Amino acid sequence: MMRRHVFVLAATAALASTAQAQRAGTFEVGLFPNIAYFDKTLRLDQGSAGPGGRLGFFITENWMIEAEGSYTPTDPVVGEGRIAHVPIRGRVAYNFPAGEHSAFILGAGYAYTMYRRDADFEDSGPTASAGLRLGLGDVTSIRINTYVDYIPDPENQVKENWNWGIQPGLSFLLGGRGEAKVRDKDGDGVPDAVDECKDTPAGDKVDARGCTVKDADGDGVLDDADQCADTPAGEQVDAKGCPLPKDADKDGVADDADKCANTPAGEQVDASGCSATQRDADGDGVNDATDTCADTPAGEQVDAKGCPLPKDGDKDGVTDDKDRCPSTPAGVTVDEEGCQVLFEESKKTLILEGVNFETGKSTLTPESQTILNGVAEALVANEEVKVQVSGHTDNTGSLALNRRLSKARAEAVRQYLVEKGVAADRLTSAGFGPDRPVASNRTAEGRAQNRRVELTRLN
């Protein structure tokens, strides 16, 4: 019997034609084997199976009404004979979407059950169901349903009884009113299902995630295409948002290649921007007649006398001969000895911008290590400073996991600083998870700000 039911389901799936996916006005037709388990008071064989069918109608995209019936032959535990269990159920069900063509289904309604052949009585009572629809496309789905019937006052029993069963089968979604509407709450052209910024202001240009694309430096090139995001105001830029090469002396050689940046107007120059009529043996941009250091190595920056300028390897404005912290990251504020200023007098907390980790882990990225090298140098140079390293997360995920992850990340930063020479007794670590946000967790930008590592001076 079961083999025959499976064959019928497979044949029906093969004949299904393309129709509409779940929405208001859609009909659901289902075929399934009904595997029934009876209350012990009925004294019937357990796990009996028989054919069943279902017809449903979607009132909205989620709410539906449906009716089903099945026929399950079974045997009494005591005595002889054959009993046919024929339930008819009507219910209201709600579909919780779980993908484009799949859903969890919960329903409740009423069951009317007939017992026939060598029995002749009826029972009725409330019924509840739970199921899963796994879409194979717009039309065909695998639907696995379970039900339980509660009979408070059985006709042939003194005691109430409970019957339940499993219905694995196929469903077909047919018809529907018009095309399914794609939700786009903020009207930015990105469907809500993939829109990470659902409240984008009207008229904003957005990226594939539905978030506003900004032009932070105001150079006319939006941030998503701007390869030089910090261009100074008024600077002329190319299509990539990067400053165009300058030519201060208008000699046709861009300043970044011009070794003689003050060539008089109208002077004929060579490829290095120096006067073609004056000799410069070492090619440093200073004519031999005034070059005090005539053998300057190629590429060396020189002063007005042609002598090498003191070097500044980390470009922090403090030359290497005076720099106590020669690996300061680019763009940070340094003191007169070339070390990063970690804490201002009025502010004892520093957010470590650019210190990031591998997703879901406490492993520092290579870029983060570069930033922490400068921090370590500054701490080594200021031996009296004691610091707490604190980790923070956004509110995505469980609270316990976020607290563990923030603690592990703070400890990873602390250990890295210790490895770079900072005394261990000057550093502590703590993880606060999402407990101390600095921005709203309702936006992707705010959540990004909340995922951070901070240094707090303790003395």
C-alpha positions as MATLAB code, in Angstrom:
seq = 'MMRRHVFVLAATAALASTAQAQRAGTFEVGLFPNIAYFDKTLRLDQGSAGPGGRLGFFITENWMIEAEGSYTPTDPVVGEGRIAHVPIRGRVAYNFPAGEHSAFILGAGYAYTMYRRDADFEDSGPTASAGLRLGLGDVTSIRINTYVDYIPDPENQVKENWNWGIQPGLSFLLGGRGEAKVRDKDGDGVPDAVDECKDTPAGDKVDARGCTVKDADGDGVLDDADQCADTPAGEQVDAKGCPLPKDADKDGVADDADKCANTPAGEQVDASGCSATQRDADGDGVNDATDTCADTPAGEQVDAKGCPLPKDGDKDGVTDDKDRCPSTPAGVTVDEEGCQVLFEESKKTLILEGVNFETGKSTLTPESQTILNGVAEALVANEEVKVQVSGHTDNTGSLALNRRLSKARAEAVRQYLVEKGVAADRLTSAGFGPDRPVASNRTAEGRAQNRRVELTRLN';
ca = [
       0.000    0.000    0.000;
       2.759    2.488    0.938;
       4.567    1.717   -2.341;
       1.416    2.606   -4.286;
       1.078    5.936   -2.397;
       4.686    6.934   -3.122;
       4.209    6.121   -6.830;
       1.120    8.328   -7.027;
       2.941   11.272   -5.370;
       5.922   10.980   -7.711;
       3.719   10.820  -10.799;
       1.758   13.904   -9.732;
       4.985   15.896   -9.208;
       6.170   14.990  -12.699;
       2.915   16.301  -14.255;
       2.901   19.657  -12.381;
       3.227   22.686  -14.691;
       4.741   26.100  -13.910;
       2.367   28.220  -11.838;
       2.576   30.934   -9.216;
       4.431   30.873   -5.903;
       2.708   31.314   -2.530;
       0.588   34.501   -2.172;
      -3.005   35.648   -1.670;
      -5.367   33.684   -3.917;
      -3.056   30.663   -4.263;
      -4.484   27.159   -3.891;
      -2.449   24.391   -2.288;
      -3.212   20.815   -3.344;
      -1.483   18.100   -1.327;
      -1.168   14.315   -1.504;
       0.374   12.284    1.278;
       0.493    8.931    3.065;
      -1.127    9.334    6.499;
       0.773    7.423    9.189;
      -1.596    7.304   12.185;
      -0.904    6.618   15.860;
      -3.979    5.995   18.022;
      -4.725    6.573   21.698;
      -4.090    3.378   23.681;
      -7.692    3.417   24.865;
      -8.824    2.674   21.280;
      -6.820   -0.600   21.323;
      -5.821   -0.294   17.657;
      -2.546   -1.165   15.905;
      -0.099    1.741   16.029;
       1.662    3.202   12.987;
      -0.954    2.238   10.419;
      -0.764    4.030    7.054;
      -3.183    5.038    4.336;
      -3.693    7.661    1.607;
      -4.718   11.260    2.231;
      -5.305   14.556    0.451;
      -5.382   18.230    1.322;
      -6.826   21.407   -0.223;
      -5.829   24.863    1.029;
      -6.429   28.481    0.033;
      -4.184   31.466    0.895;
      -6.236   34.402    2.196;
      -3.044   36.493    2.459;
       0.616   35.714    1.790;
       0.825   34.009    5.185;
      -2.675   33.059    6.357;
      -4.516   30.147    4.775;
      -7.494   27.891    5.379;
      -7.274   24.212    4.536;
      -9.214   20.962    4.747;
      -7.855   17.438    4.606;
      -9.068   13.884    4.760;
      -7.439   10.464    4.884;
      -8.264    6.780    4.953;
      -6.270    4.531    7.286;
      -7.131    0.817    7.581;
      -6.051   -0.788   10.860;
      -6.665   -3.824   13.059;
      -7.876   -4.053   16.659;
      -5.307   -5.230   19.201;
      -7.804   -7.733   20.642;
     -10.195   -9.756   18.525;
     -10.674   -9.922   14.798;
     -11.982   -7.560   12.199;
     -10.851   -4.547   10.192;
     -11.434   -0.932   11.073;
     -11.244    2.070    8.753;
     -10.085    5.316   10.399;
     -11.449    8.231    8.317;
     -10.696   11.711    9.781;
     -11.771   14.976    8.143;
     -10.026   18.120    9.410;
     -10.549   21.826    8.828;
      -8.034   24.363   10.092;
      -6.613   27.857    9.853;
      -2.828   27.923    9.378;
      -0.066   30.520    9.385;
       3.014   30.233    7.140;
       6.318   31.512    8.530;
       8.580   32.168    5.484;
      11.916   30.307    5.581;
      13.214   31.110    2.093;
      11.879   31.901   -1.366;
       9.759   28.742   -1.632;
       9.819   27.289    1.897;
       7.938   27.915    5.154;
       7.159   26.631    8.641;
       3.424   26.063    9.121;
       1.361   26.117   12.334;
      -2.379   25.458   12.305;
      -5.399   24.812   14.501;
      -8.968   23.755   13.813;
     -11.511   20.935   14.268;
     -11.425   17.225   13.445;
     -14.404   14.942   12.702;
     -13.411   11.256   12.717;
     -15.391    8.220   11.501;
     -14.608    4.593   12.367;
     -16.155    2.180    9.815;
     -16.136   -1.376    8.414;
     -16.192   -3.573   11.545;
     -16.924   -0.485   13.686;
     -19.541    2.237   13.405;
     -19.025    5.353   15.502;
     -17.789    8.937   15.220;
     -15.634   11.235   17.374;
     -14.834   14.927   17.113;
     -12.694   17.525   18.820;
     -10.035   20.217   18.320;
      -6.931   19.542   16.240;
      -3.532   21.235   15.903;
      -0.773   20.811   13.348;
       2.837   21.773   12.652;
       4.690   21.305    9.421;
       7.452   22.269    7.036;
       7.121   23.104    3.336;
      10.375   22.694    1.356;
      10.021   24.282   -2.079;
      11.350   22.474   -5.148;
      10.348   25.486   -7.295;
       7.408   27.854   -7.771;
       4.902   24.967   -7.867;
       6.072   21.746   -6.272;
       7.037   21.383   -2.613;
       7.765   18.613   -0.181;
       5.438   19.107    2.802;
       5.943   17.200    6.026;
       3.041   17.687    8.444;
       2.240   16.392   11.902;
      -1.105   16.609   13.650;
      -2.696   15.835   16.995;
      -6.435   15.370   17.588;
      -7.906   15.782   21.042;
     -11.206   13.938   21.629;
     -12.597   15.202   24.944;
     -15.714   12.988   24.995;
     -15.243    9.869   22.819;
     -18.436    8.098   21.750;
     -17.214    4.606   22.603;
     -14.900    5.422   25.535;
     -15.224    6.647   29.088;
     -11.892    8.486   28.993;
     -10.710   11.245   26.646;
      -8.191   10.233   23.962;
      -5.428   11.710   21.820;
      -4.613   10.619   18.262;
      -1.652   11.867   16.265;
       0.141   11.196   13.025;
       2.711   12.146   10.389;
       1.957   13.155    6.787;
       5.049   13.308    4.510;
       4.013   14.170    0.978;
       3.928   16.609   -1.915;
       2.131   19.936   -2.272;
       1.410   22.014   -5.362;
       0.831   25.786   -5.227;
      -1.512   26.784   -8.041;
      -3.003   30.072   -9.247;
      -2.703   33.335   -7.329;
      -3.693   36.924   -8.002;
      -1.097   38.735  -10.170;
       2.623   38.903   -9.698;
       4.140   38.642   -6.241;
       4.936   42.092   -4.876;
       8.552   42.733   -4.015;
       8.714   44.843   -0.854;
      10.916   47.941   -0.957;
       9.971   50.036    2.084;
      12.295   52.982    1.376;
      11.858   52.904   -2.417;
      15.590   52.766   -3.139;
      15.295   49.923   -5.658;
      16.770   47.289   -3.314;
      14.206   44.702   -2.070;
      13.697   44.620    1.701;
      14.805   40.977    1.760;
      18.423   42.039    1.039;
      18.287   45.726    2.091;
      20.613   46.328    5.054;
      19.522   50.003    5.321;
      15.718   49.965    5.108;
      15.216   53.661    5.958;
      17.375   55.270    3.254;
      16.292   58.926    2.666;
      14.440   59.518   -0.605;
      16.742   60.347   -3.533;
      19.926   58.937   -1.999;
      22.140   56.880   -4.294;
      22.587   53.433   -2.751;
      24.901   50.458   -3.169;
      23.908   46.811   -3.679;
      23.177   46.524    0.067;
      20.673   49.414   -0.088;
      22.867   51.766    1.964;
      23.564   55.392    1.031;
      26.744   55.938   -0.966;
      28.436   59.051    0.423;
      31.116   61.491   -0.756;
      32.936   62.117    2.528;
      35.668   64.361    1.133;
      33.339   66.324   -1.206;
      35.497   65.840   -4.298;
      32.585   64.732   -6.501;
      33.582   61.054   -6.527;
      31.341   58.853   -4.366;
      33.004   56.839   -1.608;
      32.292   53.448   -3.201;
      34.539   54.418   -6.154;
      36.868   56.869   -4.375;
      40.352   55.408   -3.997;
      41.573   58.544   -2.179;
      38.829   59.148    0.396;
      40.595   61.985    2.267;
      41.323   64.410   -0.579;
      41.787   67.971    0.793;
      38.992   70.437   -0.016;
      39.357   72.167   -3.396;
      41.825   69.617   -4.773;
      41.340   68.653   -8.407;
      40.890   64.893   -8.752;
      40.758   62.217  -11.432;
      37.941   59.685  -12.001;
      39.245   57.624   -9.073;
      39.016   60.578   -6.663;
      42.782   60.992   -6.385;
      44.525   64.383   -6.725;
      45.806   65.244  -10.166;
      49.595   65.685  -10.384;
      50.621   69.296   -9.662;
      53.108   71.369  -11.627;
      53.869   74.394   -9.462;
      56.492   75.949  -11.748;
      54.508   75.203  -14.946;
      57.493   73.599  -16.647;
      55.530   70.560  -17.899;
      57.020   68.185  -15.323;
      54.709   67.150  -12.478;
      55.941   68.090   -9.006;
      56.259   64.449   -7.903;
      58.914   63.947  -10.623;
      60.321   67.489  -10.731;
      63.778   67.647   -9.172;
      63.973   71.408   -9.804;
      60.631   72.639   -8.492;
      61.363   76.370   -8.919;
      62.450   76.518  -12.550;
      61.991   80.082  -13.904;
      59.069   80.559  -16.269;
      59.944   79.788  -19.894;
      63.090   77.838  -19.013;
      63.741   74.782  -21.171;
      63.929   71.714  -18.877;
      64.884   68.051  -19.103;
      62.791   65.034  -17.994;
      63.618   65.743  -14.333;
      62.326   69.331  -14.557;
      65.778   70.913  -14.339;
      67.192   73.521  -16.687;
      68.603   71.876  -19.755;
      71.308   74.574  -19.956;
      72.744   74.043  -16.439;
      74.674   70.971  -15.327;
      73.512   68.795  -12.397;
      75.913   65.855  -12.258;
      74.229   63.941   -9.420;
      70.708   64.731  -10.659;
      69.479   65.990   -7.303;
      67.907   69.193   -8.688;
      70.682   71.480   -7.446;
      73.024   72.803  -10.130;
      76.649   71.872   -9.694;
      77.641   75.524   -9.211;
      75.777   75.669   -5.882;
      75.739   71.945   -4.952;
      77.686   71.487   -1.697;
      77.196   67.704   -1.855;
      77.938   66.900   -5.501;
      77.779   63.104   -5.134;
      74.342   62.702   -3.603;
      73.028   59.141   -4.261;
      70.271   58.932   -6.863;
      66.762   59.476   -5.498;
      67.920   61.146   -2.299;
      65.942   64.201   -1.159;
      68.201   67.225   -0.718;
      68.126   70.729    0.719;
      68.915   73.970   -1.170;
      72.647   73.193   -0.968;
      72.199   69.756   -2.568;
      72.863   67.822    0.643;
      70.626   64.934    1.808;
      67.727   65.913    4.040;
      67.365   64.107    7.353;
      65.162   61.038    6.713;
      61.753   60.451    8.196;
      60.981   56.789    7.567;
      57.455   56.796    9.050;
      56.556   60.222    7.605;
      55.418   61.566   10.979;
      57.311   64.871   10.723;
      60.068   63.837   13.157;
      63.314   62.872   11.459;
      64.770   59.451   12.136;
      67.726   60.826   14.112;
      65.268   62.234   16.700;
      62.437   59.692   16.375;
      62.018   57.342   19.369;
      59.158   55.573   17.620;
      60.276   55.028   13.992;
      57.285   52.783   13.078;
      54.427   55.179   13.858;
      51.359   54.365   11.639;
      50.511   56.947    8.979;
      48.097   59.730    9.918;
      48.375   59.586   13.727;
      49.295   62.517   15.960;
      52.820   62.281   17.410;
      54.711   64.107   20.140;
      58.040   65.904   19.737;
      59.902   62.599   20.003;
      57.888   61.030   17.178;
      55.755   58.729   19.370;
      52.014   58.413   18.932;
      49.949   60.538   21.330;
      47.615   57.923   22.749;
      45.785   59.944   25.391;
      44.892   63.607   25.562;
      44.674   65.344   28.930;
      40.872   65.601   28.751;
      40.310   62.187   27.228;
      41.605   58.949   28.683;
      40.004   56.567   26.181;
      41.340   55.812   22.682;
      39.427   53.804   20.065;
      41.922   51.761   18.043;
      40.696   52.664   14.562;
      41.602   50.054   11.968;
      42.247   47.256   14.481;
      40.125   44.401   13.128;
      39.849   40.631   13.445;
      38.950   37.714   11.272;
      35.159   37.253   11.193;
      33.859   35.578   14.362;
      37.431   35.077   15.696;
      39.984   36.823   17.870;
      42.740   36.599   15.242;
      44.243   39.997   14.366;
      44.472   40.968   10.693;
      47.936   41.944    9.303;
      46.747   45.561    8.958;
      45.807   45.580   12.651;
      49.262   44.394   13.634;
      50.815   47.346   11.773;
      48.672   49.776   13.799;
      49.454   48.004   17.079;
      53.202   48.193   16.375;
      52.960   51.990   16.651;
      50.838   51.742   19.816;
      53.391   49.405   21.376;
      56.237   51.802   20.581;
      54.330   54.670   22.210;
      53.636   52.605   25.357;
      57.256   51.440   25.611;
      58.373   55.079   25.341;
      55.970   56.105   28.147;
      56.724   53.559   30.850;
      54.558   55.184   33.514;
      51.283   54.672   31.627;
      49.032   51.758   32.634;
      46.257   50.730   30.262;
      43.124   48.580   30.109;
      42.387   46.972   26.721;
      38.611   46.599   26.303;
      36.721   44.742   23.567;
      33.224   45.673   22.382;
      30.722   44.154   19.913;
      27.399   45.064   18.343;
      24.193   43.335   19.495;
      24.120   40.760   16.685;
      24.098   37.186   18.054;
      23.832   35.912   21.605;
      24.910   38.021   24.580;
      27.125   35.262   26.019;
      28.926   34.687   22.710;
      29.517   38.429   22.207;
      30.975   38.811   25.689;
      33.314   35.856   25.178;
      34.373   37.129   21.762;
      34.996   40.697   23.009;
      37.070   39.374   25.929;
      39.104   37.128   23.606;
      39.759   40.008   21.196;
      40.820   42.368   23.999;
      43.180   39.700   25.335;
      44.596   39.125   21.813;
      45.480   42.843   21.589;
      46.990   42.772   25.094;
      49.130   39.738   24.271;
      50.328   41.335   21.041;
      51.411   44.497   22.896;
      53.241   42.377   25.482;
      55.052   40.526   22.658;
      56.142   43.910   21.299;
      57.842   44.873   24.553;
      55.129   46.435   26.752;
      55.439   45.174   30.341;
      52.627   42.717   31.094;
      51.875   44.288   34.489;
      50.986   47.566   32.746;
      48.168   45.981   30.733;
      44.810   44.467   31.640;
      42.001   43.306   29.353;
      38.217   43.175   29.584;
      35.333   42.252   27.277;
      32.030   44.134   27.475;
      30.201   42.565   24.519;
      27.358   44.859   23.356;
      26.904   46.529   26.767;
      28.609   49.840   25.896;
      27.551   50.941   22.388;
      28.824   54.235   20.977;
      26.279   54.281   18.134;
      22.871   52.850   17.243;
      22.757   49.120   16.520;
      19.860   49.706   14.140;
      22.109   50.552   11.185;
      25.042   48.733    9.589;
      27.183   51.865   10.085;
      26.311   52.062   13.781;
      27.005   48.349   14.317;
      30.402   48.773   12.637;
      31.261   51.586   15.094;
      30.218   49.416   18.052;
      32.606   46.603   16.993;
      35.812   48.125   18.383;
      38.788   47.796   20.710;
      39.604   50.649   23.114;
      42.550   51.615   25.279;
      41.704   53.301   28.607;
      44.431   54.923   30.678;
      44.221   53.760   34.294;
      46.570   56.263   35.949;
];
